[in-house]
Amino acid sequence: MYENILERVQEQAEQLTAPLRKIQEVTVAGIERVTQLNVENIKTYAELGMENAKKVLNTNITDVEGLQNFITEQTEVAHNVGLKMTDDLKAYVALGEDLGEELQKVVKENVTLLEDVTKV
């Protein structure tokens, strides 16, 4: 009698932990994707910043036209950085949506199983 109870408890524990492991796998994969995106973005923004800083240091403004050209270039840099940031935010949103969909899928696939396991 006790063997049957122990076997049932062990079986329920295994059934319950399988979806939890899958949720953990999806979460870890999501963290890995966010980390990779962060690393890529940090590198890109650092390179942009250094490139622009070097350009500013090497700029020798001697007249109004030179100043206007410099301001135009800086405006273009700011515009391009803004576009890059918009694209990056879209990538983060898409990544979050993907992760949410994957987690919802795992939960939906296992709702019945979880209900059955938690029944006494």
Buried (B, 14 or more C-beta within 10 A) or exposed (E): EEEEEEEEEEEBEEBBEEBEEBBEEBBEEBEEBBEEBEEEBEEEBEEBEEEBEEEEEEEEEEEEEEEEEBEEBBEEBEEEBEEBEEEBEEBBEEBEEBBEEBBEEBEEEBEEBBEEBEEE
